[in-house]
Amino acid sequence: MLLHCDLVYGTPDVKLSTPFVDMGLVPEAGSTLLFPTYIGLQRASALLLLGETLDAEAAVAAGLVNATVPADELHAYALENAQALASKAPEAFAAARRLMRGNKTQLDAHMVN
């Protein structure tokens, strides 16, 4: 799910994993396209095929998490950033977000296969 988010925050004790293959499941199509695109084939293979877990530091280093914040400050931190986003010019914000996300055709086609 976090691969579809614009901003991701976690706590210092966060652990991220993709246990699909360990559970006898094929990773969903979005993650098989987006993980290699975002973090490279080798890191994606370690996560998706080996089921490796990323701790908070590794998740930030890989660019999957923007920041880690103590649990008791996480809600306020996310709310502060949400308010900052809400204060932006709506049309420019929407256009910039759409451009950063790129063409969804590749993701849509990948998910159909």
Gaussian input, Z-matrix of N, CA and C with variables (Angstrom, degrees):
# hf/3-21g

backbone

0 1
 N
 C     1     B1
 C     2     B2     1     A1
 N     3     B3     2     A2     1     D1
 C     4     B4     3     A3     2     D2
 C     5     B5     4     A4     3     D3
 N     6     B6     5     A5     4     D4
 C     7     B7     6     A6     5     D5
 C     8     B8     7     A7     6     D6
 N     9     B9     8     A8     7     D7
 C    10    B10     9     A9     8     D8
 C    11    B11    10    A10     9     D9
 N    12    B12    11    A11    10    D10
 C    13    B13    12    A12    11    D11
 C    14    B14    13    A13    12    D12
 N    15    B15    14    A14    13    D13
 C    16    B16    15    A15    14    D14
 C    17    B17    16    A16    15    D15
 N    18    B18    17    A17    16    D16
 C    19    B19    18    A18    17    D17
 C    20    B20    19    A19    18    D18
 N    21    B21    20    A20    19    D19
 C    22    B22    21    A21    20    D20
 C    23    B23    22    A22    21    D21
 N    24    B24    23    A23    22    D22
 C    25    B25    24    A24    23    D23
 C    26    B26    25    A25    24    D24
 N    27    B27    26    A26    25    D25
 C    28    B28    27    A27    26    D26
 C    29    B29    28    A28    27    D27
 N    30    B30    29    A29    28    D28
 C    31    B31    30    A30    29    D29
 C    32    B32    31    A31    30    D30
 N    33    B33    32    A32    31    D31
 C    34    B34    33    A33    32    D32
 C    35    B35    34    A34    33    D33
 N    36    B36    35    A35    34    D34
 C    37    B37    36    A36    35    D35
 C    38    B38    37    A37    36    D36
 N    39    B39    38    A38    37    D37
 C    40    B40    39    A39    38    D38
 C    41    B41    40    A40    39    D39
 N    42    B42    41    A41    40    D40
 C    43    B43    42    A42    41    D41
 C    44    B44    43    A43    42    D42
 N    45    B45    44    A44    43    D43
 C    46    B46    45    A45    44    D44
 C    47    B47    46    A46    45    D45
 N    48    B48    47    A47    46    D46
 C    49    B49    48    A48    47    D47
 C    50    B50    49    A49    48    D48
 N    51    B51    50    A50    49    D49
 C    52    B52    51    A51    50    D50
 C    53    B53    52    A52    51    D51
 N    54    B54    53    A53    52    D52
 C    55    B55    54    A54    53    D53
 C    56    B56    55    A55    54    D54
 N    57    B57    56    A56    55    D55
 C    58    B58    57    A57    56    D56
 C    59    B59    58    A58    57    D57
 N    60    B60    59    A59    58    D58
 C    61    B61    60    A60    59    D59
 C    62    B62    61    A61    60    D60
 N    63    B63    62    A62    61    D61
 C    64    B64    63    A63    62    D62
 C    65    B65    64    A64    63    D63
 N    66    B66    65    A65    64    D64
 C    67    B67    66    A66    65    D65
 C    68    B68    67    A67    66    D66
 N    69    B69    68    A68    67    D67
 C    70    B70    69    A69    68    D68
 C    71    B71    70    A70    69    D69
 N    72    B72    71    A71    70    D70
 C    73    B73    72    A72    71    D71
 C    74    B74    73    A73    72    D72
 N    75    B75    74    A74    73    D73
 C    76    B76    75    A75    74    D74
 C    77    B77    76    A76    75    D75
 N    78    B78    77    A77    76    D76
 C    79    B79    78    A78    77    D77
 C    80    B80    79    A79    78    D78
 N    81    B81    80    A80    79    D79
 C    82    B82    81    A81    80    D80
 C    83    B83    82    A82    81    D81
 N    84    B84    83    A83    82    D82
 C    85    B85    84    A84    83    D83
 C    86    B86    85    A85    84    D84
 N    87    B87    86    A86    85    D85
 C    88    B88    87    A87    86    D86
 C    89    B89    88    A88    87    D87
 N    90    B90    89    A89    88    D88
 C    91    B91    90    A90    89    D89
 C    92    B92    91    A91    90    D90
 N    93    B93    92    A92    91    D91
 C    94    B94    93    A93    92    D92
 C    95    B95    94    A94    93    D93
 N    96    B96    95    A95    94    D94
 C    97    B97    96    A96    95    D95
 C    98    B98    97    A97    96    D96
 N    99    B99    98    A98    97    D97
 C   100   B100    99    A99    98    D98
 C   101   B101   100   A100    99    D99
 N   102   B102   101   A101   100   D100
 C   103   B103   102   A102   101   D101
 C   104   B104   103   A103   102   D102
 N   105   B105   104   A104   103   D103
 C   106   B106   105   A105   104   D104
 C   107   B107   106   A106   105   D105
 N   108   B108   107   A107   106   D106
 C   109   B109   108   A108   107   D107
 C   110   B110   109   A109   108   D108
 N   111   B111   110   A110   109   D109
 C   112   B112   111   A111   110   D110
 C   113   B113   112   A112   111   D111
 N   114   B114   113   A113   112   D112
 C   115   B115   114   A114   113   D113
 C   116   B116   115   A115   114   D114
 N   117   B117   116   A116   115   D115
 C   118   B118   117   A117   116   D116
 C   119   B119   118   A118   117   D117
 N   120   B120   119   A119   118   D118
 C   121   B121   120   A120   119   D119
 C   122   B122   121   A121   120   D120
 N   123   B123   122   A122   121   D121
 C   124   B124   123   A123   122   D122
 C   125   B125   124   A124   123   D123
 N   126   B126   125   A125   124   D124
 C   127   B127   126   A126   125   D125
 C   128   B128   127   A127   126   D126
 N   129   B129   128   A128   127   D127
 C   130   B130   129   A129   128   D128
 C   131   B131   130   A130   129   D129
 N   132   B132   131   A131   130   D130
 C   133   B133   132   A132   131   D131
 C   134   B134   133   A133   132   D132
 N   135   B135   134   A134   133   D133
 C   136   B136   135   A135   134   D134
 C   137   B137   136   A136   135   D135
 N   138   B138   137   A137   136   D136
 C   139   B139   138   A138   137   D137
 C   140   B140   139   A139   138   D138
 N   141   B141   140   A140   139   D139
 C   142   B142   141   A141   140   D140
 C   143   B143   142   A142   141   D141
 N   144   B144   143   A143   142   D142
 C   145   B145   144   A144   143   D143
 C   146   B146   145   A145   144   D144
 N   147   B147   146   A146   145   D145
 C   148   B148   147   A147   146   D146
 C   149   B149   148   A148   147   D147
 N   150   B150   149   A149   148   D148
 C   151   B151   150   A150   149   D149
 C   152   B152   151   A151   150   D150
 N   153   B153   152   A152   151   D151
 C   154   B154   153   A153   152   D152
 C   155   B155   154   A154   153   D153
 N   156   B156   155   A155   154   D154
 C   157   B157   156   A156   155   D155
 C   158   B158   157   A157   156   D156
 N   159   B159   158   A158   157   D157
 C   160   B160   159   A159   158   D158
 C   161   B161   160   A160   159   D159
 N   162   B162   161   A161   160   D160
 C   163   B163   162   A162   161   D161
 C   164   B164   163   A163   162   D162
 N   165   B165   164   A164   163   D163
 C   166   B166   165   A165   164   D164
 C   167   B167   166   A166   165   D165
 N   168   B168   167   A167   166   D166
 C   169   B169   168   A168   167   D167
 C   170   B170   169   A169   168   D168
 N   171   B171   170   A170   169   D169
 C   172   B172   171   A171   170   D170
 C   173   B173   172   A172   171   D171
 N   174   B174   173   A173   172   D172
 C   175   B175   174   A174   173   D173
 C   176   B176   175   A175   174   D174
 N   177   B177   176   A176   175   D175
 C   178   B178   177   A177   176   D176
 C   179   B179   178   A178   177   D177
 N   180   B180   179   A179   178   D178
 C   181   B181   180   A180   179   D179
 C   182   B182   181   A181   180   D180
 N   183   B183   182   A182   181   D181
 C   184   B184   183   A183   182   D182
 C   185   B185   184   A184   183   D183
 N   186   B186   185   A185   184   D184
 C   187   B187   186   A186   185   D185
 C   188   B188   187   A187   186   D186
 N   189   B189   188   A188   187   D187
 C   190   B190   189   A189   188   D188
 C   191   B191   190   A190   189   D189
 N   192   B192   191   A191   190   D190
 C   193   B193   192   A192   191   D191
 C   194   B194   193   A193   192   D192
 N   195   B195   194   A194   193   D193
 C   196   B196   195   A195   194   D194
 C   197   B197   196   A196   195   D195
 N   198   B198   197   A197   196   D196
 C   199   B199   198   A198   197   D197
 C   200   B200   199   A199   198   D198
 N   201   B201   200   A200   199   D199
 C   202   B202   201   A201   200   D200
 C   203   B203   202   A202   201   D201
 N   204   B204   203   A203   202   D202
 C   205   B205   204   A204   203   D203
 C   206   B206   205   A205   204   D204
 N   207   B207   206   A206   205   D205
 C   208   B208   207   A207   206   D206
 C   209   B209   208   A208   207   D207
 N   210   B210   209   A209   208   D208
 C   211   B211   210   A210   209   D209
 C   212   B212   211   A211   210   D210
 N   213   B213   212   A212   211   D211
 C   214   B214   213   A213   212   D212
 C   215   B215   214   A214   213   D213
 N   216   B216   215   A215   214   D214
 C   217   B217   216   A216   215   D215
 C   218   B218   217   A217   216   D216
 N   219   B219   218   A218   217   D217
 C   220   B220   219   A219   218   D218
 C   221   B221   220   A220   219   D219
 N   222   B222   221   A221   220   D220
 C   223   B223   222   A222   221   D221
 C   224   B224   223   A223   222   D222
 N   225   B225   224   A224   223   D223
 C   226   B226   225   A225   224   D224
 C   227   B227   226   A226   225   D225
 N   228   B228   227   A227   226   D226
 C   229   B229   228   A228   227   D227
 C   230   B230   229   A229   228   D228
 N   231   B231   230   A230   229   D229
 C   232   B232   231   A231   230   D230
 C   233   B233   232   A232   231   D231
 N   234   B234   233   A233   232   D232
 C   235   B235   234   A234   233   D233
 C   236   B236   235   A235   234   D234
 N   237   B237   236   A236   235   D235
 C   238   B238   237   A237   236   D236
 C   239   B239   238   A238   237   D237
 N   240   B240   239   A239   238   D238
 C   241   B241   240   A240   239   D239
 C   242   B242   241   A241   240   D240
 N   243   B243   242   A242   241   D241
 C   244   B244   243   A243   242   D242
 C   245   B245   244   A244   243   D243
 N   246   B246   245   A245   244   D244
 C   247   B247   246   A246   245   D245
 C   248   B248   247   A247   246   D246
 N   249   B249   248   A248   247   D247
 C   250   B250   249   A249   248   D248
 C   251   B251   250   A250   249   D249
 N   252   B252   251   A251   250   D250
 C   253   B253   252   A252   251   D251
 C   254   B254   253   A253   252   D252
 N   255   B255   254   A254   253   D253
 C   256   B256   255   A255   254   D254
 C   257   B257   256   A256   255   D255
 N   258   B258   257   A257   256   D256
 C   259   B259   258   A258   257   D257
 C   260   B260   259   A259   258   D258
 N   261   B261   260   A260   259   D259
 C   262   B262   261   A261   260   D260
 C   263   B263   262   A262   261   D261
 N   264   B264   263   A263   262   D262
 C   265   B265   264   A264   263   D263
 C   266   B266   265   A265   264   D264
 N   267   B267   266   A266   265   D265
 C   268   B268   267   A267   266   D266
 C   269   B269   268   A268   267   D267
 N   270   B270   269   A269   268   D268
 C   271   B271   270   A270   269   D269
 C   272   B272   271   A271   270   D270
 N   273   B273   272   A272   271   D271
 C   274   B274   273   A273   272   D272
 C   275   B275   274   A274   273   D273
 N   276   B276   275   A275   274   D274
 C   277   B277   276   A276   275   D275
 C   278   B278   277   A277   276   D276
 N   279   B279   278   A278   277   D277
 C   280   B280   279   A279   278   D278
 C   281   B281   280   A280   279   D279
 N   282   B282   281   A281   280   D280
 C   283   B283   282   A282   281   D281
 C   284   B284   283   A283   282   D282
 N   285   B285   284   A284   283   D283
 C   286   B286   285   A285   284   D284
 C   287   B287   286   A286   285   D285
 N   288   B288   287   A287   286   D286
 C   289   B289   288   A288   287   D287
 C   290   B290   289   A289   288   D288
 N   291   B291   290   A290   289   D289
 C   292   B292   291   A291   290   D290
 C   293   B293   292   A292   291   D291
 N   294   B294   293   A293   292   D292
 C   295   B295   294   A294   293   D293
 C   296   B296   295   A295   294   D294
 N   297   B297   296   A296   295   D295
 C   298   B298   297   A297   296   D296
 C   299   B299   298   A298   297   D297
 N   300   B300   299   A299   298   D298
 C   301   B301   300   A300   299   D299
 C   302   B302   301   A301   300   D300
 N   303   B303   302   A302   301   D301
 C   304   B304   303   A303   302   D302
 C   305   B305   304   A304   303   D303
 N   306   B306   305   A305   304   D304
 C   307   B307   306   A306   305   D305
 C   308   B308   307   A307   306   D306
 N   309   B309   308   A308   307   D307
 C   310   B310   309   A309   308   D308
 C   311   B311   310   A310   309   D309
 N   312   B312   311   A311   310   D310
 C   313   B313   312   A312   311   D311
 C   314   B314   313   A313   312   D312
 N   315   B315   314   A314   313   D313
 C   316   B316   315   A315   314   D314
 C   317   B317   316   A316   315   D315
 N   318   B318   317   A317   316   D316
 C   319   B319   318   A318   317   D317
 C   320   B320   319   A319   318   D318
 N   321   B321   320   A320   319   D319
 C   322   B322   321   A321   320   D320
 C   323   B323   322   A322   321   D321
 N   324   B324   323   A323   322   D322
 C   325   B325   324   A324   323   D323
 C   326   B326   325   A325   324   D324
 N   327   B327   326   A326   325   D325
 C   328   B328   327   A327   326   D326
 C   329   B329   328   A328   327   D327
 N   330   B330   329   A329   328   D328
 C   331   B331   330   A330   329   D329
 C   332   B332   331   A331   330   D330
 N   333   B333   332   A332   331   D331
 C   334   B334   333   A333   332   D332
 C   335   B335   334   A334   333   D333
 N   336   B336   335   A335   334   D334
 C   337   B337   336   A336   335   D335
 C   338   B338   337   A337   336   D336

   B1=1.4462
   B2=1.5279
   B3=1.3244
   B4=1.4702
   B5=1.5184
   B6=1.3258
   B7=1.4600
   B8=1.5304
   B9=1.3182
   B10=1.4550
   B11=1.5267
   B12=1.3273
   B13=1.4650
   B14=1.5269
   B15=1.3238
   B16=1.4576
   B17=1.5174
   B18=1.3025
   B19=1.4608
   B20=1.5180
   B21=1.3262
   B22=1.4650
   B23=1.5162
   B24=1.3138
   B25=1.4631
   B26=1.5182
   B27=1.3107
   B28=1.4550
   B29=1.5081
   B30=1.2937
   B31=1.4562
   B32=1.5236
   B33=1.3186
   B34=1.4712
   B35=1.5301
   B36=1.3263
   B37=1.4649
   B38=1.5304
   B39=1.3389
   B40=1.4605
   B41=1.5329
   B42=1.3138
   B43=1.4595
   B44=1.5176
   B45=1.3175
   B46=1.4566
   B47=1.5213
   B48=1.3244
   B49=1.4608
   B50=1.5263
   B51=1.3108
   B52=1.4614
   B53=1.5215
   B54=1.3151
   B55=1.4628
   B56=1.5244
   B57=1.3265
   B58=1.4599
   B59=1.5314
   B60=1.3372
   B61=1.4632
   B62=1.5285
   B63=1.3256
   B64=1.4676
   B65=1.5214
   B66=1.3317
   B67=1.4606
   B68=1.5250
   B69=1.3347
   B70=1.4535
   B71=1.5165
   B72=1.3339
   B73=1.4589
   B74=1.5192
   B75=1.3084
   B76=1.4585
   B77=1.5337
   B78=1.3225
   B79=1.4703
   B80=1.5213
   B81=1.3214
   B82=1.4642
   B83=1.5243
   B84=1.2995
   B85=1.4600
   B86=1.5225
   B87=1.3226
   B88=1.4612
   B89=1.5169
   B90=1.3279
   B91=1.4663
   B92=1.5248
   B93=1.3304
   B94=1.4685
   B95=1.5253
   B96=1.3120
   B97=1.4650
   B98=1.5237
   B99=1.3361
   B100=1.4586
   B101=1.5224
   B102=1.3303
   B103=1.4732
   B104=1.5310
   B105=1.3393
   B106=1.4708
   B107=1.5312
   B108=1.3225
   B109=1.4608
   B110=1.5206
   B111=1.3252
   B112=1.4619
   B113=1.5238
   B114=1.3282
   B115=1.4696
   B116=1.5234
   B117=1.3194
   B118=1.4579
   B119=1.5227
   B120=1.3142
   B121=1.4602
   B122=1.5285
   B123=1.3350
   B124=1.4605
   B125=1.5268
   B126=1.3239
   B127=1.4703
   B128=1.5238
   B129=1.3350
   B130=1.4640
   B131=1.5270
   B132=1.3197
   B133=1.4640
   B134=1.5238
   B135=1.3199
   B136=1.4685
   B137=1.5215
   B138=1.3183
   B139=1.4665
   B140=1.5217
   B141=1.3300
   B142=1.4591
   B143=1.5195
   B144=1.3183
   B145=1.4674
   B146=1.5221
   B147=1.3368
   B148=1.4624
   B149=1.5246
   B150=1.3180
   B151=1.4639
   B152=1.5123
   B153=1.3453
   B154=1.4654
   B155=1.5209
   B156=1.3130
   B157=1.4576
   B158=1.5206
   B159=1.3221
   B160=1.4591
   B161=1.5163
   B162=1.3348
   B163=1.4618
   B164=1.5243
   B165=1.3189
   B166=1.4667
   B167=1.5224
   B168=1.3099
   B169=1.4631
   B170=1.5253
   B171=1.3304
   B172=1.4646
   B173=1.5243
   B174=1.3302
   B175=1.4689
   B176=1.5260
   B177=1.3229
   B178=1.4696
   B179=1.5287
   B180=1.3245
   B181=1.4722
   B182=1.5294
   B183=1.3355
   B184=1.4627
   B185=1.5249
   B186=1.3199
   B187=1.4535
   B188=1.5165
   B189=1.3336
   B190=1.4606
   B191=1.5238
   B192=1.3268
   B193=1.4581
   B194=1.5224
   B195=1.3339
   B196=1.4597
   B197=1.5164
   B198=1.3292
   B199=1.4594
   B200=1.5134
   B201=1.3302
   B202=1.4620
   B203=1.5196
   B204=1.3123
   B205=1.4521
   B206=1.5225
   B207=1.3315
   B208=1.4656
   B209=1.5299
   B210=1.3121
   B211=1.4670
   B212=1.5216
   B213=1.3300
   B214=1.4598
   B215=1.5276
   B216=1.3260
   B217=1.4666
   B218=1.5298
   B219=1.3206
   B220=1.4646
   B221=1.5270
   B222=1.3094
   B223=1.4630
   B224=1.5272
   B225=1.3130
   B226=1.4650
   B227=1.5285
   B228=1.3218
   B229=1.4583
   B230=1.5300
   B231=1.3277
   B232=1.4604
   B233=1.5263
   B234=1.3221
   B235=1.4603
   B236=1.5268
   B237=1.3125
   B238=1.4660
   B239=1.5309
   B240=1.3200
   B241=1.4617
   B242=1.5237
   B243=1.3162
   B244=1.4650
   B245=1.5276
   B246=1.3171
   B247=1.4649
   B248=1.5325
   B249=1.3176
   B250=1.4640
   B251=1.5267
   B252=1.3268
   B253=1.4642
   B254=1.5257
   B255=1.3222
   B256=1.4627
   B257=1.5250
   B258=1.3215
   B259=1.4669
   B260=1.5295
   B261=1.3068
   B262=1.4704
   B263=1.5258
   B264=1.3120
   B265=1.4648
   B266=1.5305
   B267=1.3358
   B268=1.4712
   B269=1.5211
   B270=1.3176
   B271=1.4680
   B272=1.5302
   B273=1.3220
   B274=1.4658
   B275=1.5203
   B276=1.3206
   B277=1.4666
   B278=1.5291
   B279=1.3316
   B280=1.4680
   B281=1.5262
   B282=1.3324
   B283=1.4636
   B284=1.5270
   B285=1.3241
   B286=1.4687
   B287=1.5224
   B288=1.3201
   B289=1.4697
   B290=1.5271
   B291=1.3214
   B292=1.4658
   B293=1.5328
   B294=1.3314
   B295=1.4609
   B296=1.5277
   B297=1.3301
   B298=1.4704
   B299=1.5197
   B300=1.2907
   B301=1.4621
   B302=1.5172
   B303=1.3178
   B304=1.4509
   B305=1.5184
   B306=1.3004
   B307=1.4508
   B308=1.5241
   B309=1.3082
   B310=1.4665
   B311=1.5200
   B312=1.3185
   B313=1.4558
   B314=1.5210
   B315=1.3290
   B316=1.4679
   B317=1.5271
   B318=1.3259
   B319=1.4610
   B320=1.5173
   B321=1.3167
   B322=1.4572
   B323=1.5288
   B324=1.3254
   B325=1.4663
   B326=1.5216
   B327=1.3211
   B328=1.4556
   B329=1.5265
   B330=1.3244
   B331=1.4665
   B332=1.5214
   B333=1.3239
   B334=1.4701
   B335=1.5205
   B336=1.3298
   B337=1.4640
   B338=1.4865
   A1=110.48
   A2=117.53
   A3=119.03
   A4=112.81
   A5=117.57
   A6=120.23
   A7=112.01
   A8=116.85
   A9=121.25
   A10=111.77
   A11=116.81
   A12=121.70
   A13=110.47
   A14=115.95
   A15=120.27
   A16=111.75
   A17=117.03
   A18=122.88
   A19=108.46
   A20=116.11
   A21=121.02
   A22=108.45
   A23=115.84
   A24=121.95
   A25=108.11
   A26=115.73
   A27=120.56
   A28=110.12
   A29=114.73
   A30=120.81
   A31=108.87
   A32=118.25
   A33=120.14
   A34=114.08
   A35=117.26
   A36=119.40
   A37=113.05
   A38=117.35
   A39=120.81
   A40=110.75
   A41=115.70
   A42=123.10
   A43=106.79
   A44=116.78
   A45=121.82
   A46=109.54
   A47=115.54
   A48=119.44
   A49=109.78
   A50=114.80
   A51=122.88
   A52=107.68
   A53=117.50
   A54=120.92
   A55=115.57
   A56=118.26
   A57=121.02
   A58=112.59
   A59=116.73
   A60=121.07
   A61=110.61
   A62=117.58
   A63=120.67
   A64=111.83
   A65=116.18
   A66=121.13
   A67=111.46
   A68=117.35
   A69=121.33
   A70=113.18
   A71=116.71
   A72=121.87
   A73=110.49
   A74=116.19
   A75=121.59
   A76=106.87
   A77=117.76
   A78=119.32
   A79=110.45
   A80=115.11
   A81=118.31
   A82=109.59
   A83=114.98
   A84=121.06
   A85=113.08
   A86=117.93
   A87=119.55
   A88=111.95
   A89=117.12
   A90=119.22
   A91=112.01
   A92=117.90
   A93=119.22
   A94=111.78
   A95=117.71
   A96=121.33
   A97=111.06
   A98=116.54
   A99=120.50
   A100=113.81
   A101=118.53
   A102=119.15
   A103=111.62
   A104=119.69
   A105=118.23
   A106=112.48
   A107=117.00
   A108=120.53
   A109=110.63
   A110=117.49
   A111=122.16
   A112=113.38
   A113=117.33
   A114=118.92
   A115=114.26
   A116=117.55
   A117=120.90
   A118=112.24
   A119=115.10
   A120=121.74
   A121=112.78
   A122=117.43
   A123=119.50
   A124=111.68
   A125=117.79
   A126=120.10
   A127=110.41
   A128=116.22
   A129=120.06
   A130=110.57
   A131=117.37
   A132=121.12
   A133=111.05
   A134=116.27
   A135=119.45
   A136=111.02
   A137=116.76
   A138=120.51
   A139=111.95
   A140=116.84
   A141=120.67
   A142=113.75
   A143=118.14
   A144=120.56
   A145=112.84
   A146=116.76
   A147=120.04
   A148=112.93
   A149=116.58
   A150=119.87
   A151=112.91
   A152=116.23
   A153=118.86
   A154=110.74
   A155=115.94
   A156=122.84
   A157=109.10
   A158=115.72
   A159=121.03
   A160=108.89
   A161=116.15
   A162=119.08
   A163=107.79
   A164=116.63
   A165=121.57
   A166=111.82
   A167=117.15
   A168=121.21
   A169=111.07
   A170=116.84
   A171=120.84
   A172=111.42
   A173=117.43
   A174=120.93
   A175=110.94
   A176=116.62
   A177=120.30
   A178=109.41
   A179=117.15
   A180=120.95
   A181=111.38
   A182=116.84
   A183=121.06
   A184=112.19
   A185=116.69
   A186=120.69
   A187=114.17
   A188=117.37
   A189=120.77
   A190=112.44
   A191=116.00
   A192=122.32
   A193=107.22
   A194=116.87
   A195=120.75
   A196=112.08
   A197=116.10
   A198=120.28
   A199=109.63
   A200=114.33
   A201=119.42
   A202=107.78
   A203=114.59
   A204=122.77
   A205=107.14
   A206=118.63
   A207=119.25
   A208=110.88
   A209=116.53
   A210=122.02
   A211=112.93
   A212=117.40
   A213=119.77
   A214=112.97
   A215=117.86
   A216=122.33
   A217=112.60
   A218=116.71
   A219=121.07
   A220=112.66
   A221=117.76
   A222=120.68
   A223=110.57
   A224=117.40
   A225=121.21
   A226=110.78
   A227=116.91
   A228=121.46
   A229=110.65
   A230=116.09
   A231=120.39
   A232=110.70
   A233=117.18
   A234=120.92
   A235=111.27
   A236=116.80
   A237=121.35
   A238=110.68
   A239=115.71
   A240=119.74
   A241=111.58
   A242=118.23
   A243=121.17
   A244=110.25
   A245=116.53
   A246=120.34
   A247=111.18
   A248=116.65
   A249=120.26
   A250=110.64
   A251=116.62
   A252=120.51
   A253=110.72
   A254=116.64
   A255=121.43
   A256=112.33
   A257=117.18
   A258=120.37
   A259=112.46
   A260=117.45
   A261=121.41
   A262=110.74
   A263=115.37
   A264=120.77
   A265=108.16
   A266=118.03
   A267=121.01
   A268=115.07
   A269=117.58
   A270=119.97
   A271=111.16
   A272=116.65
   A273=120.51
   A274=110.51
   A275=116.25
   A276=121.30
   A277=110.10
   A278=116.95
   A279=121.07
   A280=111.08
   A281=116.81
   A282=120.04
   A283=111.19
   A284=117.09
   A285=120.24
   A286=110.82
   A287=116.03
   A288=120.28
   A289=110.83
   A290=116.60
   A291=121.71
   A292=110.21
   A293=117.29
   A294=121.00
   A295=111.72
   A296=117.10
   A297=119.79
   A298=111.65
   A299=116.53
   A300=120.88
   A301=112.41
   A302=117.05
   A303=120.64
   A304=113.34
   A305=114.62
   A306=122.98
   A307=110.13
   A308=116.93
   A309=121.15
   A310=112.88
   A311=118.09
   A312=120.72
   A313=111.21
   A314=117.08
   A315=120.45
   A316=110.40
   A317=117.79
   A318=120.67
   A319=110.30
   A320=117.45
   A321=121.01
   A322=110.77
   A323=117.45
   A324=121.66
   A325=110.67
   A326=116.80
   A327=121.30
   A328=111.22
   A329=116.20
   A330=121.05
   A331=111.45
   A332=118.57
   A333=121.84
   A334=109.98
   A335=116.76
   A336=120.17
   A337=108.09
   D1=-37.37
   D2=-174.94
   D3=-65.19
   D4=-20.96
   D5=178.11
   D6=-68.82
   D7=-15.78
   D8=-179.63
   D9=-100.59
   D10=3.04
   D11=-178.66
   D12=-97.06
   D13=146.73
   D14=177.84
   D15=-76.21
   D16=-39.60
   D17=-179.68
   D18=-133.02
   D19=138.57
   D20=-178.75
   D21=-132.28
   D22=127.57
   D23=177.14
   D24=-122.22
   D25=147.69
   D26=178.12
   D27=-143.17
   D28=176.72
   D29=176.14
   D30=-95.41
   D31=162.65
   D32=-179.06
   D33=-60.07
   D34=-18.30
   D35=-179.54
   D36=-100.70
   D37=13.43
   D38=-179.38
   D39=-63.17
   D40=144.40
   D41=174.60
   D42=-131.33
   D43=124.94
   D44=179.57
   D45=-110.76
   D46=133.88
   D47=178.33
   D48=-148.30
   D49=160.97
   D50=176.74
   D51=-130.53
   D52=84.34
   D53=-172.24
   D54=-82.69
   D55=20.24
   D56=-175.57
   D57=-51.32
   D58=-59.71
   D59=-174.60
   D60=-62.89
   D61=-38.79
   D62=177.82
   D63=-61.29
   D64=-26.71
   D65=179.82
   D66=-94.07
   D67=5.78
   D68=-179.46
   D69=77.29
   D70=22.59
   D71=-178.74
   D72=-113.91
   D73=151.90
   D74=174.12
   D75=-84.76
   D76=130.22
   D77=177.59
   D78=-55.16
   D79=143.36
   D80=-179.24
   D81=-63.01
   D82=152.77
   D83=-170.91
   D84=-59.78
   D85=-36.99
   D86=179.72
   D87=-58.45
   D88=-45.14
   D89=-177.74
   D90=-70.95
   D91=-31.36
   D92=179.94
   D93=-71.80
   D94=-22.20
   D95=175.01
   D96=-92.28
   D97=-45.94
   D98=-172.26
   D99=-75.74
   D100=-40.66
   D101=-179.91
   D102=-57.21
   D103=-52.54
   D104=179.13
   D105=-61.07
   D106=-34.85
   D107=179.05
   D108=-65.86
   D109=-43.38
   D110=-175.54
   D111=-79.70
   D112=-41.49
   D113=-171.06
   D114=-122.31
   D115=1.58
   D116=179.30
   D117=93.10
   D118=155.83
   D119=-175.78
   D120=-62.50
   D121=-43.06
   D122=-175.58
   D123=-66.94
   D124=-46.15
   D125=177.48
   D126=-63.75
   D127=-41.55
   D128=179.03
   D129=-62.15
   D130=-39.71
   D131=178.85
   D132=-63.38
   D133=-41.65
   D134=178.73
   D135=-61.91
   D136=-39.48
   D137=179.80
   D138=-74.65
   D139=-51.05
   D140=-172.57
   D141=-80.24
   D142=-37.82
   D143=-176.34
   D144=-91.85
   D145=-44.48
   D146=179.58
   D147=-85.66
   D148=-19.07
   D149=-177.95
   D150=73.87
   D151=25.80
   D152=179.17
   D153=-62.48
   D154=153.40
   D155=179.44
   D156=-107.55
   D157=140.18
   D158=175.05
   D159=-103.78
   D160=131.28
   D161=172.66
   D162=-84.20
   D163=178.40
   D164=-174.95
   D165=-57.02
   D166=-46.39
   D167=-177.70
   D168=-61.90
   D169=-44.60
   D170=179.84
   D171=-68.15
   D172=-35.80
   D173=178.90
   D174=-65.54
   D175=-39.59
   D176=176.54
   D177=-68.17
   D178=-44.66
   D179=-179.46
   D180=-61.42
   D181=-34.87
   D182=179.98
   D183=-79.09
   D184=-9.18
   D185=-179.70
   D186=82.52
   D187=13.49
   D188=179.35
   D189=-86.65
   D190=-21.95
   D191=177.97
   D192=-127.04
   D193=131.45
   D194=-178.86
   D195=-71.02
   D196=-42.40
   D197=-176.24
   D198=-159.63
   D199=153.86
   D200=170.32
   D201=-109.69
   D202=141.20
   D203=-174.74
   D204=-137.31
   D205=139.58
   D206=176.93
   D207=-51.16
   D208=142.74
   D209=-174.40
   D210=-52.47
   D211=-39.90
   D212=-177.61
   D213=-73.85
   D214=-8.24
   D215=178.80
   D216=-111.58
   D217=-6.02
   D218=-171.68
   D219=-62.53
   D220=-47.73
   D221=-178.78
   D222=-59.95
   D223=-47.91
   D224=-179.12
   D225=-62.96
   D226=-39.44
   D227=179.65
   D228=-63.67
   D229=-47.09
   D230=179.51
   D231=-64.72
   D232=-40.87
   D233=178.98
   D234=-63.70
   D235=-41.64
   D236=177.65
   D237=-59.15
   D238=-44.32
   D239=179.17
   D240=-69.99
   D241=-36.48
   D242=176.52
   D243=-63.19
   D244=-40.87
   D245=177.90
   D246=-65.37
   D247=-38.38
   D248=176.87
   D249=-62.89
   D250=-41.68
   D251=177.70
   D252=-64.87
   D253=-41.49
   D254=-178.34
   D255=-65.09
   D256=-21.59
   D257=-178.26
   D258=-83.70
   D259=-6.08
   D260=-177.94
   D261=-76.04
   D262=158.76
   D263=175.05
   D264=-62.69
   D265=118.98
   D266=-172.20
   D267=-56.60
   D268=-43.82
   D269=-176.95
   D270=-67.53
   D271=-44.74
   D272=179.28
   D273=-65.68
   D274=-40.92
   D275=178.43
   D276=-60.44
   D277=-49.98
   D278=-177.92
   D279=-62.90
   D280=-41.49
   D281=-179.56
   D282=-66.82
   D283=-43.02
   D284=179.04
   D285=-62.46
   D286=-43.05
   D287=179.73
   D288=-63.64
   D289=-43.65
   D290=179.59
   D291=-62.18
   D292=-42.82
   D293=179.52
   D294=-65.81
   D295=-39.50
   D296=179.13
   D297=-66.34
   D298=-34.34
   D299=-179.30
   D300=-73.68
   D301=-22.05
   D302=177.04
   D303=72.03
   D304=-165.59
   D305=-177.02
   D306=-80.37
   D307=120.02
   D308=-178.92
   D309=-76.47
   D310=-5.18
   D311=-177.12
   D312=-58.94
   D313=-42.73
   D314=-178.95
   D315=-63.68
   D316=-44.90
   D317=179.17
   D318=-64.60
   D319=-45.14
   D320=179.76
   D321=-59.90
   D322=-45.03
   D323=179.95
   D324=-64.80
   D325=-40.23
   D326=-179.73
   D327=-64.42
   D328=-38.42
   D329=-178.08
   D330=-72.49
   D331=-26.68
   D332=178.32
   D333=-71.93
   D334=-35.12
   D335=-179.59
   D336=-75.28

